[in-house]
Amino acid sequence: MPDNRVVQGRMVTPKKLAELVEGDSVMEAEPIADADRECPDCGGAVLEVVYMPSVTELVTGYKCQDCDWADDDRD
């Protein structure tokens, strides 16, 4: 699986994808994976990235490749 992926027409790294989901900088991000879901807004493909927004938190983020939709696994 490649480290970089195309999101909304731009090539992004795992860290950049995590920052798009988080809306802020992140400490670290794992490789991007295909999520097992479709975007609820446009039906496009969704990517998944696991990242650390802080030293004490590990988050799984989801971002549509085609539109602005993003979400994470926080309650």
Rosetta blueprint (number, residue, H / E / L):
1 M L
2 P L
3 D L
4 N L
5 R E
6 V E
7 V E
8 Q L
9 G L
10 R E
11 M E
12 V E
13 T L
14 P H
15 K H
16 K H
17 L H
18 A H
19 E H
20 L H
21 V H
22 E H
23 G L
24 D L
25 S L
26 V L
27 M L
28 E E
29 A E
30 E L
31 P L
32 I L
33 A E
34 D E
35 A E
36 D E
37 R E
38 E E
39 C L
40 P L
41 D L
42 C L
43 G L
44 G L
45 A E
46 V E
47 L E
48 E E
49 V E
50 V E
51 Y E
52 M E
53 P E
54 S E
55 V L
56 T L
57 E E
58 L E
59 V E
60 T E
61 G E
62 Y E
63 K E
64 C E
65 Q L
66 D L
67 C L
68 D L
69 W L
70 A E
71 D E
72 D E
73 D L
74 R L
75 D L
